[in-house]
Amino acid sequence: MNEQQSFVQRFEADGAVCLRQAFDADWVELARQGIERNVAQPSPLFRNLARDGGGGFQSDMWSRRYIPEFERFCMESPAAELAAQALRTDRVRLAQDTWFAKRPGSSERTPWHHDTVVDGPFCSMWVALDPTPRDATLEFVRGSHLWGQALMPGAFFDDPEKREGADSFYAEFHGDASRADAHEFGKIPDIEANRDAYDIIGWDMEAGDCVLFDARTIHGAPGNHFNHYMRRFVTRWVTDESVIASHGQDMIDALAKSGLENDLRVGHPIRGPLFPEFNFPSA
Ligand SMILES: O=C(O)CCC(=O)C(=O)O
């Protein structure tokens, strides 16, 4: 088995695989510069995710449209081709670019969740832009992409007024708990309180390492208890077969409200200028 086949098999079996030094120092620096520019010029989707309201945990989405460093990273870095290999396809589309940054001492956890707004092939590439020790990095419940159920963090089911920080972010982009279709979701179990009951995997990462994961693999990340800034740039990828899930209308509305014109429709494939296509015809 060659190296490519083995990473694809790991991705399929475990739902997440770590690729060492898949992005060289120039790509890392470019994405860091993009984050710096993006923090100074936040999009309407920019979020302060820390519960205390401070800037300890920040994120923005789809900002490649006006952040040239992100545009270049998305269009020219190895990300698209790695995604095509993982999804065993000749053609992928960029569904989303996003980033997350935790300042030193920010204790906010990224809650355990998975990304369910797309049905069909859907993977994410999480690139570490700073050394990210195992105690701070994104971690996964091995094989949970095969559980076959859409799950949401507990906050999704709570009173929307009481949602805070990172939990509310995931609730907002995956639907409103008062909607009729909310019954489709189960609650994410309390993984943090029962870590020994789950097969949790994660890696000690250097800048330029990435984790490629099936968006349905349950994942979360500890706070940053270290004394350096920790940033990650994430691209999400779909194929021609991927469609917007039945509960995706909230996400479509959130995009439109933020001025991101799109032709997305529930149950339909992901198309249009916001979602560029990349072709890698087999040799
Ligand atoms: O990096 C993080 O803290 C969150 C990443 C994440 O949840 C994702 O990329 O889906």
The ligand as a Gaussian input file, in Angstrom:
#p B3LYP/6-31G(d) Opt

LIG

0 1
 O      -10.039000      24.610000      16.162000
 C      -11.042000      24.584000      16.859000
 O      -11.006000      24.898000      18.063000
 C      -12.373000      24.174000      16.279000
 C      -12.272000      23.506000      14.951000
 C      -13.538000      22.866000      14.500000
 O      -14.417000      22.578000      15.275000
 C      -13.711000      22.558000      13.091000
 O      -12.854000      22.895000      12.271000
 O      -14.775000      21.966000      12.730000

